[in-house]
Amino acid sequence: MIHLGTSGYSYDDWVGPYYPPDLPKSGWLAFYAREFDTCEINFTFYRMPEARTLAAMASKTNDGFLFTVKATQELTHKRDGDASRFGRFVQALQPLIENNKFGCILAQFPFSFHPTQANREYLRALPERFEGLPVVVELRNASWLSESTFTLLRENRLGFCCVDEPSLKGLIPPIAQATSSVAYVRFHGRNAQKWWNHEQAWERYDYTYSPEELREWLPRIGALDSAAEHTFLFANNHWHGQAVDTARQLRLLLP
């Protein structure tokens, strides 16, 4: 089953390009959910989520809508050994789980996260630390690309996050791998000029895909959909609502 949406929905710069100017911010999610059946929650990367916040979000979407939730950076970037944070994160997800609106956790690791033995052990521990919930791992450094990595992910029921991003040295190329029952693709855009050199984070994701670029992914998406129970496709080129256009183009291209 393919689920199609965007990485986040609450962007002020989407007012006009996507949200009507007179629509209050409290109505953005319900508006979004009328068109898409999934959303990647990414504010949780910057702060620990609260159950009441996610419960309110769930109430604004229809049955069948699924959220994926990005792990807090304390769990992926800082990795300071405080295991209690995993429990707090999982507890906050309960309203989504109870309402059948939880898709998976996205654990995005930084480019500096290399395939050392310690980091491999950290990945192996994720299923237990996230209390058995489905987890997809985004590895941003191409040094991870090996059969041993995919074996590690499969053995621990961890999904591999496929990405479309600039073709730059050290970044993950556009490959399709399903290592668990959840397949996952993030379309970051191909803004090579701003990927490393930018003043604002959004500059990295300022990119408009052409239909030809997205069509490259159709056989890969087909392979993922055949191998996984759920396949999530998220457009992350969010500046000025370009992600919405990407998701809409993908919807038209998919069989």
Secondary structure, 3 states (H helix, E strand, C coil): CEEEEEECCCCHHHECCCECCCCCHHHHHHHHHCCCCEEEECHHHCCCCCHHHHHHHHHCCCCCCEEEEECCHHHHHHCCCCCHHHHHHHHHCHHHHHCCCEEEEEEECCCCCCCCHHHHHHHHHHHHHCCCCCEEEECCCHHHCCHHHHHHHHHCCEEEEEEECCCCCCCCCCCCCCCCCEEEEEECCCCHHHHCCCCCHHHHHCCCCCHHHHHCCHHHHHHHHHHCCEEEEEECCCHHHHHHHHHHHHHHHCC
